[in-house]
Amino acid sequence: MEKRVTFSSTTIGLLFAFPMLLLVFVFFYWPGGQALFWAFTLEQPWGGGNKWVGFQNFAHLLKDPIYWNSITRSLVFGAGSTAIAMGVALVLAVLTDREMKGHSAYRSIFVWPYAIAAPALGLAFRFILAPEAGLLSILNRVWPDIWNPALDGNDAMIAIIVAFSWKYIGYNFIFFLSALQGIPRSLIEAAAMDGSGPLRRVFDIQLPLLTPTLFFLLVINITESFQDSFGIVDIMTQGGPARATELMVYKIYFDGFKGLDYSGAAAQSIILMVLVILLTILQFRFIERRIHYK
């Protein structure tokens, strides 16, 4: 018979749970409550506390074309980075699953990028993609000024998308490889005996069986692209040039800590949270119904 740990006193159980509850309150509920308070109030000039202004901060943001541009850029960044990270990870996972030569080494190496902190990753790619000394400086020698993320907004956006995607390829690779290895080998072998080539087996057997994993990673990647991109943007471009890479999460930091507009930054954080929730709901509403778990 299985034995389970029980507490003779409710107090003892609460004491064990108290440290975790304290951490959740201090680092989640308390900052969230403060953000809500600042979003609906406005700090008085020269001190004097906060004045309740209702939805004034939100109305001001929604009338600002610069803020709408940051939303558009965030959507472009999320779509681009998700497509690259998931696409490359899927290809690598399929190749590794086929147990090609050196697959054991690839299985370990492909995971490493996810362990690198975003600021360190941004610093590395800032050097790698530098127009004057990086790997792409070769292009500038052949075609002058064809690549310059310091001056060209499109180049800067491509640079941060590539850097962010590179980090999450390792994360997606873990799930894709695990899902591929969960597919019964008998199905793959039966298809091979029927004359199906490698690509035909991928599209007809493996991809349909990977749809639950694909949907899960789609939700995670899009959510992370809106929340975890600050370190890379801050190190590589600082929102420039000319706000070309000023994503929503970076604009919250810039307006709050640089511009000292705490109320506006808090309102932006609420809008960002609502946008992520809406995107997640849309994915579950229109994509999840197409997923077959059995």
C-alpha positions as semicolon CSV with decimal commas, in nm:
position;residue;x (nm);y (nm);z (nm)
1;M;0,000;0,000;0,000
2;E;0,129;0,345;-0,093
3;K;0,202;0,568;0,202
4;R;0,146;0,942;0,176
5;V;0,283;1,215;0,397
6;T;0,015;1,375;0,612
7;F;0,027;1,657;0,864
8;S;-0,139;1,612;1,199
9;S;-0,178;1,989;1,224
10;T;-0,287;2,240;0,960
11;T;-0,042;2,490;1,107
12;I;0,258;2,273;1,020
13;G;0,143;2,244;0,657
14;L;0,098;2,621;0,633
15;L;0,444;2,678;0,778
16;F;0,596;2,461;0,504
17;A;0,399;2,649;0,238
18;F;0,466;2,995;0,383
19;P;0,809;3,058;0,216
20;M;0,667;2,984;-0,131
21;L;0,353;3,188;-0,064
22;L;0,572;3,476;0,051
23;L;0,781;3,463;-0,267
24;V;0,470;3,455;-0,486
25;F;0,320;3,751;-0,303
26;V;0,639;3,961;-0,302
27;F;0,743;3,900;-0,664
28;F;0,404;3,853;-0,836
29;Y;0,098;3,983;-0,654
30;W;0,258;4,288;-0,493
31;P;0,420;4,421;-0,818
32;G;0,099;4,339;-1,007
33;G;-0,107;4,534;-0,756
34;Q;0,132;4,828;-0,774
35;A;0,111;4,828;-1,155
36;L;-0,269;4,841;-1,138
37;F;-0,254;5,128;-0,887
38;W;-0,013;5,334;-1,099
39;A;-0,203;5,260;-1,422
40;F;-0,519;5,429;-1,292
41;T;-0,351;5,715;-1,107
42;L;-0,122;6,005;-1,193
43;E;0,161;6,128;-0,977
44;Q;0,124;6,490;-0,874
45;P;0,399;6,732;-0,980
46;W;0,650;6,806;-0,705
47;G;0,517;6,516;-0,499
48;G;0,193;6,512;-0,308
49;G;0,081;6,157;-0,380
50;N;-0,116;6,008;-0,668
51;K;-0,442;6,134;-0,811
52;W;-0,708;5,895;-0,943
53;V;-0,753;5,954;-1,318
54;G;-0,937;5,638;-1,425
55;F;-0,866;5,537;-1,784
56;Q;-0,690;5,864;-1,875
57;N;-0,347;5,697;-1,901
58;F;-0,486;5,430;-2,134
59;A;-0,667;5,685;-2,349
60;H;-0,349;5,887;-2,385
61;L;-0,156;5,578;-2,497
62;L;-0,416;5,464;-2,748
63;K;-0,407;5,809;-2,912
64;D;-0,029;5,798;-2,946
65;P;0,089;5,675;-3,291
66;I;0,433;5,599;-3,146
67;Y;0,276;5,348;-2,908
68;W;0,077;5,184;-3,189
69;N;0,402;5,152;-3,383
70;S;0,558;4,966;-3,090
71;I;0,262;4,724;-3,093
72;T;0,307;4,665;-3,467
73;R;0,680;4,606;-3,425
74;S;0,614;4,363;-3,140
75;L;0,372;4,164;-3,356
76;V;0,625;4,151;-3,642
77;F;0,900;4,050;-3,400
78;G;0,682;3,779;-3,242
79;A;0,575;3,632;-3,577
80;G;0,925;3,637;-3,726
81;S;1,110;3,497;-3,426
82;T;0,848;3,226;-3,366
83;A;0,855;3,110;-3,729
84;I;1,235;3,092;-3,742
85;A;1,285;2,935;-3,398
86;M;1,020;2,667;-3,448
87;G;1,107;2,598;-3,813
88;V;1,480;2,552;-3,758
89;A;1,426;2,352;-3,438
90;L;1,186;2,117;-3,616
91;V;1,434;2,052;-3,897
92;L;1,717;1,988;-3,651
93;A;1,498;1,758;-3,442
94;V;1,394;1,555;-3,747
95;L;1,756;1,514;-3,857
96;T;1,867;1,418;-3,507
97;D;1,580;1,173;-3,469
98;R;1,697;0,989;-3,781
99;E;2,016;0,909;-3,586
100;M;2,250;1,044;-3,846
101;K;2,622;1,039;-3,782
102;G;2,706;1,241;-3,470
103;H;2,344;1,262;-3,353
104;S;2,443;1,212;-2,988
105;A;2,666;1,519;-2,998
106;Y;2,401;1,725;-3,179
107;R;2,146;1,632;-2,914
108;S;2,356;1,805;-2,649
109;I;2,494;2,095;-2,853
110;F;2,157;2,216;-2,984
111;V;2,027;2,261;-2,628
112;W;2,306;2,488;-2,506
113;P;2,187;2,821;-2,657
114;Y;1,879;2,826;-2,433
115;A;2,102;2,827;-2,124
116;I;2,266;3,155;-2,226
117;A;2,129;3,467;-2,058
118;A;1,960;3,716;-2,291
119;P;2,204;4,006;-2,219
120;A;2,506;3,782;-2,290
121;L;2,340;3,656;-2,606
122;G;2,264;4,012;-2,718
123;L;2,624;4,118;-2,660
124;A;2,754;3,824;-2,863
125;F;2,522;3,890;-3,156
126;R;2,593;4,261;-3,140
127;F;2,954;4,177;-3,222
128;I;2,874;3,895;-3,468
129;L;2,635;4,114;-3,668
130;A;2,837;4,435;-3,642
131;P;2,871;4,597;-3,988
132;E;3,234;4,698;-3,942
133;A;3,391;4,392;-3,773
134;G;3,134;4,111;-3,755
135;L;3,078;3,818;-3,984
136;L;2,850;4,023;-4,208
137;S;3,119;4,287;-4,258
138;I;3,223;4,075;-4,557
139;L;2,899;4,179;-4,728
140;N;2,977;4,546;-4,669
141;R;3,314;4,503;-4,837
142;V;3,147;4,361;-5,147
143;W;2,834;4,579;-5,137
144;P;2,903;4,891;-4,927
145;D;2,637;4,973;-4,663
146;I;2,415;4,678;-4,756
147;W;2,409;4,579;-4,387
148;N;2,412;4,838;-4,110
149;P;2,176;4,778;-3,813
150;A;2,307;5,093;-3,647
151;L;2,148;5,309;-3,919
152;D;1,891;5,090;-4,095
153;G;1,579;5,004;-3,895
154;N;1,500;4,694;-4,101
155;D;1,851;4,558;-4,048
156;A;1,821;4,622;-3,675
157;M;1,489;4,437;-3,657
158;I;1,636;4,143;-3,848
159;A;1,930;4,137;-3,607
160;I;1,719;4,111;-3,290
161;I;1,486;3,855;-3,451
162;V;1,783;3,635;-3,543
163;A;1,935;3,667;-3,195
164;F;1,610;3,588;-3,016
165;S;1,532;3,299;-3,250
166;W;1,877;3,148;-3,197
167;K;1,815;3,135;-2,823
168;Y;1,479;2,960;-2,850
169;I;1,584;2,707;-3,114
170;G;1,736;2,500;-2,834
171;Y;1,420;2,521;-2,625
172;N;1,197;2,410;-2,911
173;F;1,444;2,141;-3,013
174;I;1,405;1,964;-2,677
175;F;1,027;1,931;-2,715
176;F;1,033;1,840;-3,083
177;L;1,293;1,568;-3,034
178;S;1,106;1,428;-2,734
179;A;0,780;1,419;-2,932
180;L;0,947;1,256;-3,233
181;Q;1,099;0,985;-3,017
182;G;0,754;0,917;-2,873
183;I;0,619;0,818;-3,216
184;P;0,613;0,437;-3,249
185;R;0,893;0,318;-3,473
186;S;0,660;0,059;-3,621
187;L;0,468;0,336;-3,801
188;I;0,785;0,479;-3,956
189;E;0,914;0,136;-4,054
190;A;0,579;0,035;-4,208
191;A;0,573;0,352;-4,418
192;A;0,931;0,292;-4,529
193;M;0,844;-0,064;-4,632
194;D;0,554;0,074;-4,838
195;G;0,800;0,288;-5,030
196;S;0,754;0,626;-4,860
197;G;1,063;0,844;-4,872
198;P;1,198;1,042;-4,573
199;L;1,012;1,363;-4,663
200;R;0,688;1,178;-4,728
201;R;0,712;1,010;-4,387
202;V;0,774;1,347;-4,220
203;F;0,473;1,518;-4,375
204;D;0,230;1,226;-4,368
205;I;0,314;1,065;-4,034
206;Q;0,541;1,266;-3,809
207;L;0,400;1,618;-3,852
208;P;0,035;1,516;-3,793
209;L;0,140;1,338;-3,475
210;L;0,341;1,644;-3,366
211;T;0,046;1,886;-3,375
212;P;-0,005;1,892;-2,994
213;T;0,364;1,980;-2,947
214;L;0,349;2,234;-3,230
215;F;0,052;2,407;-3,069
216;F;0,214;2,410;-2,725
217;L;0,537;2,560;-2,859
218;L;0,345;2,814;-3,068
219;V;0,174;2,950;-2,756
220;I;0,498;2,952;-2,556
221;N;0,710;3,115;-2,827
222;I;0,464;3,394;-2,901
223;T;0,419;3,466;-2,530
224;E;0,794;3,472;-2,468
225;S;0,856;3,696;-2,769
226;F;0,648;3,966;-2,602
227;Q;0,799;3,923;-2,255
228;D;1,156;3,796;-2,282
229;S;1,296;4,020;-2,555
230;F;1,404;4,313;-2,335
231;G;1,761;4,198;-2,267
232;I;1,842;4,140;-2,633
233;V;1,690;4,471;-2,748
234;D;1,858;4,670;-2,469
235;I;2,204;4,531;-2,543
236;M;2,189;4,521;-2,922
237;T;1,992;4,829;-3,030
238;Q;1,845;5,010;-2,726
239;G;1,526;5,052;-2,925
240;G;1,696;5,225;-3,218
241;P;1,767;5,336;-3,473
242;A;1,485;5,593;-3,466
243;R;1,263;5,362;-3,250
244;A;1,278;5,092;-3,519
245;T;1,324;4,818;-3,257
246;E;1,134;4,976;-2,969
247;L;0,914;4,681;-2,877
248;M;0,636;4,707;-2,621
249;V;0,839;4,557;-2,339
250;Y;1,132;4,792;-2,407
251;K;0,906;5,096;-2,430
252;I;0,770;5,013;-2,084
253;Y;1,124;5,022;-1,947
254;F;1,224;5,335;-2,140
255;D;0,917;5,540;-2,045
256;G;0,917;5,422;-1,685
257;F;1,284;5,428;-1,589
258;K;1,425;5,675;-1,841
259;G;1,130;5,909;-1,888
260;L;1,006;5,863;-1,527
261;D;0,648;5,824;-1,650
262;Y;0,552;5,553;-1,404
263;S;0,179;5,582;-1,465
264;G;0,217;5,555;-1,842
265;A;0,457;5,262;-1,810
266;A;0,219;5,084;-1,574
267;A;-0,066;5,133;-1,819
268;Q;0,153;4,992;-2,096
269;S;0,227;4,684;-1,886
270;I;-0,146;4,626;-1,839
271;I;-0,206;4,659;-2,215
272;L;0,081;4,417;-2,284
273;M;-0,069;4,164;-2,043
274;V;-0,413;4,199;-2,204
275;L;-0,264;4,163;-2,553
276;V;-0,079;3,843;-2,459
277;I;-0,397;3,703;-2,303
278;L;-0,598;3,786;-2,616
279;L;-0,340;3,626;-2,845
280;T;-0,343;3,312;-2,629
281;I;-0,724;3,299;-2,634
282;L;-0,728;3,338;-3,014
283;Q;-0,479;3,054;-3,051
284;F;-0,690;2,826;-2,833
285;R;-1,008;2,939;-3,007
286;F;-0,903;2,893;-3,370
287;I;-0,598;2,663;-3,365
288;E;-0,645;2,429;-3,071
289;R;-0,970;2,290;-3,216
290;R;-0,767;2,155;-3,511
291;I;-0,533;1,964;-3,282
292;H;-0,590;1,591;-3,233
293;Y;-0,449;1,446;-2,914
294;K;-0,535;1,085;-2,990
